[in-house]
Amino acid sequence: MGSGIAQVAAQAGYEVVLRDVTDEALARGTDGIKASYDRFVAKGALEAADAAAALARISTTTDLEAVADADLVVEAVFEKIEVKQDIFRTLDRITGPGTVLASNTSAIPITKIAAATEHPERVVGTHFFSPVPMMRLCELVRGYKTSDDTLARAREFAESVGKTCVVVNRDVAGFVTTRLISALVVEAVKLYESGVASAEDIDTACKLGFGHAMGPLATTDLTGVDILLHATGNIYAESQDEKFAPPEIMRRMVDAGDLGRKSGQGFYPY
Ligand SMILES: NC(=O)c1ccc[n+]([C@@H]2O[C@H](COP(=O)([O-])OP(=O)(O)OC[C@H]3O[C@@H](n4cnc5c(N)ncnc54)[C@H](O)[C@@H]3O)[C@@H](O)[C@H]2O)c1
């Protein structure tokens, strides 16, 4: 996600510093960006010279201090609150008061991340979608203390890289999008688990009945059964709302290693 956000920002003309913890991870990121630009060029959607110029606007580093002068920082590390809080604590210390500090978290309350800083008013959620260059949505999340100015600047950035924003006014677990997909996935898995319908029929119902591009069980396989188990489990833990309680079969699938596409087996074989 981090490299995808760097890619669209560089293409929009921003000077970008891409930071990861190892050179190997950075190389994976920049290789992905280059391959993606190449595909856009091959399709005629991007001039080769513009792709080269965008690539040249991205510098890489393992040193977090290198982002000290940034106007806006988007964090996209693992979905672990301790790791994110640690990074925001450092960002709060090394950046100036005018820097917007954004998180790409899918489900962790922004208020909890912001609480690690002395300036929670400049922390905001900018939840992009995968693959970032293709997906047009950015969900902006207002933490308990996020200022109007911070939200406006996050919106300006997201729109400048071609995204349409939706605003989450109250920092509920899972925001709007992860809550919606979690509720759908949990119900789809329950219907499957209890034998009400086959995986294929549940997905076909959503595709042909509601015009979804992909059914919820195929989506779960694509995203990872473990990832959605974690996401729904977090929302359930925060909200205590039964509709987000992860069905047992998701835990057993994860125990058994059936994680979806990445393991070769989920609700479907691959
Ligand atoms: N994958 C998706 O579809 C998706 C969609 C929307 C939001 N998100 C969110 O985006 C974030 C990243 O997800 P991802 O799928 O790209 O994860 P990922 O595991 O693919 O990438 C995480 C990257 O963070 C790096 N990292 C770990 N610790 C770091 C640190 N201290 N400083 C800098 N880099 C560090 C890792 O080396 C890795 O390259 C998560 O919060 C996730 O919930 C993911």
The ligand as an SDF file (V2000), in Angstrom:
LIG
                    3D

 44 48  0  0  0  0  0  0  0  0999 V2000
   -3.4920   -4.6040    1.6010 N   0  0  0  0  0  0  0  0  0  0  0  0
   -4.6460   -3.9550    1.4990 C   0  0  0  0  0  0  0  0  0  0  0  0
   -5.5150   -4.3220    0.7020 O   0  0  0  0  0  0  0  0  0  0  0  0
   -4.9160   -2.7480    2.3560 C   0  0  0  0  0  0  0  0  0  0  0  0
   -5.9420   -1.8750    1.9740 C   0  0  0  0  0  0  0  0  0  0  0  0
   -6.1670   -0.7280    2.7290 C   0  0  0  0  0  0  0  0  0  0  0  0
   -5.4130   -0.4720    3.8480 C   0  0  0  0  0  0  0  0  0  0  0  0
   -4.4400   -1.3420    4.2210 N   0  0  0  0  0  0  0  0  0  0  0  0
   -3.6500   -0.9950    5.4090 C   0  0  0  0  0  0  0  0  0  0  0  0
   -2.4060   -0.4820    4.9650 O   0  0  0  0  0  0  0  0  0  0  0  0
   -1.3750   -0.8300    5.8970 C   0  0  0  0  0  0  0  0  0  0  0  0
   -0.2920   -1.6080    5.1790 C   0  0  0  0  0  0  0  0  0  0  0  0
   -0.8660   -2.7560    4.6020 O   0  0  0  0  0  0  0  0  0  0  0  0
   -0.0830   -3.5890    3.4840 P   0  0  0  0  0  0  0  0  0  0  0  0
   -1.0610   -4.5910    2.9950 O   0  0  0  0  0  0  0  0  0  0  0  0
    0.5810   -2.6910    2.5160 O   0  0  0  0  0  0  0  0  0  0  0  0
    0.9960   -4.3160    4.3930 O   0  0  0  0  0  0  0  0  0  0  0  0
    2.3820   -5.0210    3.9320 P   0  0  0  0  0  0  0  0  0  0  0  0
    2.6870   -6.0100    5.0010 O   0  0  0  0  0  0  0  0  0  0  0  0
    2.3000   -5.4500    2.5180 O   0  0  0  0  0  0  0  0  0  0  0  0
    3.4250   -3.8230    3.9870 O   0  0  0  0  0  0  0  0  0  0  0  0
    3.8270   -3.2520    5.1950 C   0  0  0  0  0  0  0  0  0  0  0  0
    5.1860   -2.6410    4.9630 C   0  0  0  0  0  0  0  0  0  0  0  0
    5.5460   -1.9180    6.1380 O   0  0  0  0  0  0  0  0  0  0  0  0
    6.9190   -2.1120    6.3430 C   0  0  0  0  0  0  0  0  0  0  0  0
    7.2440   -1.7690    7.7330 N   0  0  0  0  0  0  0  0  0  0  0  0
    7.0970   -2.5230    8.8530 C   0  0  0  0  0  0  0  0  0  0  0  0
    7.4990   -1.8230    9.9350 N   0  0  0  0  0  0  0  0  0  0  0  0
    7.8800   -0.6110    9.4740 C   0  0  0  0  0  0  0  0  0  0  0  0
    8.3900    0.5520   10.0920 C   0  0  0  0  0  0  0  0  0  0  0  0
    8.5630    0.6020   11.4080 N   0  0  0  0  0  0  0  0  0  0  0  0
    8.6640    1.6200    9.2950 N   0  0  0  0  0  0  0  0  0  0  0  0
    8.4700    1.5650    7.9610 C   0  0  0  0  0  0  0  0  0  0  0  0
    8.0110    0.4840    7.3270 N   0  0  0  0  0  0  0  0  0  0  0  0
    7.7160   -0.5830    8.0730 C   0  0  0  0  0  0  0  0  0  0  0  0
    7.1590   -3.5580    5.9700 C   0  0  0  0  0  0  0  0  0  0  0  0
    8.5240   -3.8100    5.7200 O   0  0  0  0  0  0  0  0  0  0  0  0
    6.2870   -3.6720    4.7140 C   0  0  0  0  0  0  0  0  0  0  0  0
    7.0060   -3.3150    3.5490 O   0  0  0  0  0  0  0  0  0  0  0  0
   -2.0740   -1.5960    7.0150 C   0  0  0  0  0  0  0  0  0  0  0  0
   -2.4220   -0.7000    8.0380 O   0  0  0  0  0  0  0  0  0  0  0  0
   -3.3120   -2.1460    6.3270 C   0  0  0  0  0  0  0  0  0  0  0  0
   -4.3620   -2.3900    7.2320 O   0  0  0  0  0  0  0  0  0  0  0  0
   -4.1540   -2.4510    3.4850 C   0  0  0  0  0  0  0  0  0  0  0  0
  1  2  1  0
  2  3  2  0
  2  4  1  0
  4  5  1  0
  4 44  2  0
  5  6  2  0
  6  7  1  0
  7  8  2  0
  8  9  1  0
  8 44  1  0
  9 10  1  0
  9 42  1  0
 10 11  1  0
 11 12  1  0
 11 40  1  0
 12 13  1  0
 13 14  1  0
 14 15  2  0
 14 16  1  0
 14 17  1  0
 17 18  1  0
 18 19  2  0
 18 20  1  0
 18 21  1  0
 21 22  1  0
 22 23  1  0
 23 24  1  0
 23 38  1  0
 24 25  1  0
 25 26  1  0
 25 36  1  0
 26 27  1  0
 26 35  1  0
 27 28  2  0
 28 29  1  0
 29 30  1  0
 29 35  2  0
 30 31  1  0
 30 32  2  0
 32 33  1  0
 33 34  2  0
 34 35  1  0
 36 37  1  0
 36 38  1  0
 38 39  1  0
 40 41  1  0
 40 42  1  0
 42 43  1  0
M  CHG  2   8   1  16  -1
M  END
$$$$
